[in-house]
């Protein structure tokens, strides 16, 4: 890569595009793919065989954000780079070792674990002198999350609901993706190094750490909804007896629309107004109730609205971490509690599929779990928006 090109990337939007859009986008895409394999294999090896083996303990890898509390002296930026390199390596190993179930479980578990460390660190890695016309850190990373989810859904749509990045022929797709990601990581040092702000200089807010940690419940509930329902148009189609293709188009359009609007200053300010956040979350509840219970003729449209609202909520929820002097400890605790709740919900979600033979009392629990997760997102996101805990979502 020529020095002239690197100098060009250093100007204007280059650092923002690399560190707050492209890198978290590919990391989140690899996370979605790894998490799906990881949870699926744990279920297959244990509950699918009507046994509970030692491999179920791998689920605790989801709690990895707590690790940043013990390695915080390294610095958020270095943790971001190290974890990103690890995610790419183990995502590539997943594709190369797809013939062995045990190795797939290990590699997907490590990739999932590293993402927990990555996301807890990237949120508190700010850039200096970012142009005001660009969205702030939390809005930018929520854009990358939306784009990653759109890519993941499209990969599955191409395979007719089967993820073409997983399986025997996935290497043809995974290798180009990993090469692109390694180039992005390599560019971040020379392009972003001079403008990365030292997060350790951020004022501490120890009194609010416990509050932030429990607000991570909103993040866990949102991730659960994306993983089990909103990020799977085929699940919505089966549940509501609607068109998979139309549901896919609705969700992808909603994700792309969110990514576009948040980059437009006036639209950004409108989306994150307290009143709009409240309206979006009320529509989120209506949409989830429609998907689960009502099945109206516009349920596919409601699904897209719900996904849009969830992306806006992610930005608000991450705003909890960075507002009022939040640091890497706050981020680690927030994401740790969120992943703990996600793990709890996933375990009950999985148990409900075999409840008739193991725990009859859990049979039919899925709708209640989905509504519980939705209300957690609603309470936390609307609560912090209305109360003013997050004074500025876009810092």
N, C-alpha and C positions, 0 to 999 in steps of 0.2 A: 504494500500500500504506500503510495507516494506521500512525501511530506506535504505537498501542496493540497492533496485531498484531505489529509488529516487537519491541516490548518483551516480548510473550508468547513469541515464538520465542527470545528471548535466555535465557529461563529454562529450567531443566531440560535437556531433550534437544535443543533447537533447534540449537545449534551443531554438536553431534555428528551429528545427522541430516543437516544440510545439507552439511557439509564432509567427513565420513568415510563417509557412506552414499550420499546422493542424487547429489552431484556425481561421485564416482568411478564410480557405477553407470552414469550416462548417458555419461560419457567412455569407459568400457570397452565399452558397447554400440556406440557410434560407432566405436570401435577395431576391434571384431570385424567390423563391416560394411565398414569401410574396408580392413582388412587382406585380407579375402576378395577384394574387387575388385582391390586392388593386386597381390597375388600372382597372381591369376587372369589379369590383363591382361599382366603380365610374361611369364607362361608362354605365353599365347596369341600374343603378338606375336613371341616368340622361339622357344622350343622347339616350340610348337604348329605353327609354320611351318617347322620343321627348320632354323632359322638362329639365330645369336647376334648380335643387334644392339646398338647403343649403349644402347638403352633398358633393357638388363639391369642397367646400372649404377645404376638407380634403387633396386635392392635394398639398396644401402648406406645408404639413408635409415633402415633399421631400426636402425642403430647410433647413432641420435640421443641416447640417454641420456648419451653422452660430452659433449654440449654443455653440460650443467649445470656441468661443471668450469670452463668459461670464463665463465659468467654467474652464478656462485654469489654474487657480491657484491650482486646484485639482491635476494636473499633468497628462500627457498623459497616463501613465501606468494605473493609477486608472480609468481614463475615459474608457480605453480599457476594463478593467475587468467589470466595472459596466454596460457598454453598452452591452457587450457580454452576461452577465447574463440576462439582460432584453430581448435581442433578443431571447434567448433560451426559456425563460418563455412565451413570447407572441407567439412564433412559436408553442409551445405546446398547448397554449390556442386556437390558430387557429384550430387545429385538434379537440380539445375537444368541441369547439363551432361551428362546421361546419354546424350544423342544423339551425343556426340563421344568416341570411344575415347581419343584422345590427352589431351584435357582431363580425362577421368575418371581416367586413369593419374596425371596430375600432382596433381590435387586429392586423390585417395585416398592418394597417396604422402605428401603434406604432412600430411594428417590423421594418418596412421600415424606419421610422424616426430614430430609434436607430442605424440602420446600417450606416446612414449618419454620425452620431457622431462617430461611431466605426472606419470607414475607414479613417476619417480625423485625428484620433488619432493614429492608428496603424502604419501609414506611417512614423510618426516622433517618433516612439518608437524603438530606436536602441539597439542592444546587443553589449556588450564589448567582445573583444577577440574571435570573430567569426572566425573559421578557414578560411584561404584564399581560400581554394579549394571550399568553398560554395559560391553561388551567394549572392550578396549584398541584402540589404533590399527591394529595389523596384523590383528587379528581382525575389526575393523569393515570395513576395506577388502577383506578376503577375502570378507566378506558381500556387499559391493557387487559384487565380481567374480562371485560365484555368482548373484546376482539378474540381473546383466547377461547372463550366459550363458543363464540360464533364459528371459529375454525374447527373446534372439536365436534360441534354439531354437524358441520358440513362434511367432515371426514366420515362420520357415521352415516350421513345421508347418502354419500356416494356408495357406501357398502350396503345400502338397504337396511339400515339400523346397526349393521355390524361395523365396528371400528376397524378401518383398513390399516391403522397404524399399529394394530396388535395382531400377532399371528405369524404364520410361516412366511408370508410375502411382505411383511411390514418393513423389512430392512430397506427396501427400495425407497420408502418414504422417510424413514427415520434417519438414515444417513445424510440426505440433503438437509434435513431440518437441524441436525446436530452440527453439521459443518457451518451453516448460516449462524447458528447460535454461538459457536466458538469464535467466529469472526467478530460478532457483536461484543463478546466479552473481551476479546483482544483489543478492540478499538476503544473500549471504555477508559482504559488507563490513560493513553495519550490524549484523548479528546476531552474527557471529563475530569481528569485528575486535578487540574488547576481551579476548577469551580465547584468541587464537592466541599460542602460546608462541614466542619467538624461538629458532629452531633453531640460530642461530649461537652461542648461549651453551652449547651442549652440549659437554662435554669431548671432545677429539679422541682418536682411537685409531689413530694412524698405523701402529703396528707390525702391526696386524691387517688393514690395508687390502688387502694382496695376498691374504690368506686369504679375505677377504670377496669379493673380485673373482672368484676361481676358484670360490667357492661359488655364484656366479651361474649356474653350469652347471645346477644344479637348476632354477632358474627357466626357463632356456632349454629344458630337456628337458620341463618341465611344459607350457609354452606350445605346444611342438611337438605333444605328445600331445593337447592340447585342440583345436588347429587342424586336425589331420589325422585324429583318430579319436574321442576321447571326447566332443568337442563336436558330433559329427555322428552322430546315431542312425541316419540313413539309410545311412551308410557301414558301421556295425556290422551293420545289417540285411542289406545285400548281402553282406558278408564271411561272415556266419554263417548266412545263409538263414533269418533270423528276422523277426518282425513289426516293421516300422518304428514303428507306433503304440505297441506295447508298450515298445519301446526308448526312445521319446520320453517316455512316461509315467514309466518307471523313472528316467531321467536327471533330469527336471524335479522329480520327488518328492525325489530325493537332494539336489538343489541347494537346494530350499526347506527341506528338513529340516535341512540344514547351517545355513542362514541363521537358522532358528528356534533351534536348539540352542545356537549360539554366543552368543546373546543371553541365555540362561538361565545365571546364574553357576555353579550346580552342574554343569550339563551341559557348560558351557564348560571347567571344571576337569577334568572327566572326559575329554573329547575330546582335550585337549592334554597328558594324562599321557604320559610317555615310553613306557610299556608299550602304551598305546592307539595312539600314533603308529606304533610298531613293528608292531603287529597290522594296522593299516590299510594300511601299506605292503606288508606280506606279502600281504594280500588284493589290493592293487593289482597286484602281480606276477602272482598267480594269475589275476586277472581278465583282464589283457592277454594272458596265454598262452592262456587259454580263448578269447578273441575271435579270436586269430590262428591258433591251431593246433587246439584241442580241439573247440570248438563244442558245449558241453554243453547240456542242456535248460534250464539256469538261467543261460545266458550273458547274458540281458537283465538279470537281477538283479545279476549280477557287474558289468555295465557301470555301473549306478547306484552300486554300492559303490565302484568305481574312481573315479568322478567325485567322490563324497563325500571319499574319501581325498585326491584331488588338491587339493580346496579346503582341507583341513586342512594339507596340505603347503605351500600357498601362504602361509598365515599363518606357519608355522614358518620358511619361507625368508625372508619379509620381516622376521621377527624377527632374522635374521642382520644385517640392515642397521641396525636401531635399537638393538640390544643393545650394551652396553659402550661407550657414547659414540659410536656411529656418527653421521656427519654427511652432508651433501649430497654430498661427494666420495665417501664410501663407497657411497652409494646410486647415484651415477652410474656408478662402476666396476662395481658388482654388476650393475646392469641392462644396462650396455654389454656385459659378457662374456656375460650371458644371451642378449641379442639377437644377439650374434655367433654363438653356438652355434646358436640358432634359425635364423638365416640359413644357416649351414652345413648343417644338417639338411634345411631346406626345399629347398636347391639340389640335394642328392643325391636327395631325395624326388621332385622334379620330373624330374630326369634319368632316374630309374628307369622313368618312363612311356615314354620314347623311347629307352631303353637299347639296344634291339635294333637301332636304326638309327644311333646315335651312339656309345655306349659299351657294347658287349655285356657287359663285365665287371660292369656295375652292374645287369643284369637280375635281378629277384628280390630286390633289396636292401631293399624296404619293410619286411618283417617284422623284419629285423635292425635297421633304423633305429628302429622303434617299440620294440623291446626295449632298445636302447641308451639311448634317451631315458627309458624307464621306470626303468632301473637307475641312471641319473644322478640322477633324483628320489629314488629310494630311498636311495642312498648319502649324498647331501647331507642330506636331511631327517632320516633316522634317525641319521646320524652326529652332527649338531649337537645333536639331542635327547638322545641317549645320553651324549655327551661332556660336555654342559653348556656348550657354547660360547654357546648362547642360554639364559641362566639363567632368564629369564622371557619366555615368548612373549607374554603379555599384560602390557605394562608399565603 
